[in-house]
Amino acid sequence: MLSMDEQRILREIEHGLRHDDPWFGWHLTMVRIRDLRHRRSARVCLVMELAFVALTVAGAVCGLPALLILGAGFGVLVPMVALVCWLPPPDTPDGSPLPPLTFGCW
């Protein structure tokens, strides 16, 4: 997420009060877009997790071990992917404004 100083500068850029740093405004816009994409990915993973829970329950109720194993197996993988999508990217050690590439997105 954006720091208070970054939010203030972004408001100044949006209101036309700050024209000296267009790259920084573009960077803050990309941060917002990336955060929205991460939240959307986490929602998709949550829906998939609920589907795998339903598959596991259906396998247990019907007595079909194939459904039970399939639902439980994928049900372990999806929360890990959702957690990676939900967590913000780590700060870079050199203090640069762009975080390193993580799963093809910055």
Residue, then its C-alpha position, 0 to 999 in steps of 0.5 A: m500500500l501507499s505511504m502517507d507521503e506517497q498518497r499526498i504527492l499522488r493527490e497533488i499530482e491528480h489535482g495538477l499541483r505537482h507537474d515536476d515529477p510525472w514518472f512518480g505519478w505513473h509509478l503510484t498509479m501502477v502501484r494502485i493497479r497492482d494492488l487491485r490485481h492482487r486483491r482480485s487474484a485472492r478472491v478468485c483463489l478463495v472461490m476456487e478453495l470453496a469449490f474444492v471444499a465442496l468437492t471434498v465434502a461431496g467425495a466424503v458423502c458419496g464415498l468416492p475416494a477419487l473426489l475426496i483425494l482430488g478436492a483435498g489435494f488441490g485444497v491445500l495448494v490454493p490457499m498458498v497461492a491465495l496467500v502469495c497473491w494477498l501479501p504485498p510485495p517485499d521492500t527492496p534492500d537497496g530502497s528503490p521504489l519498484p519491488p523485484l519481480t514476483f510471479g511475473c508482476w511487480 
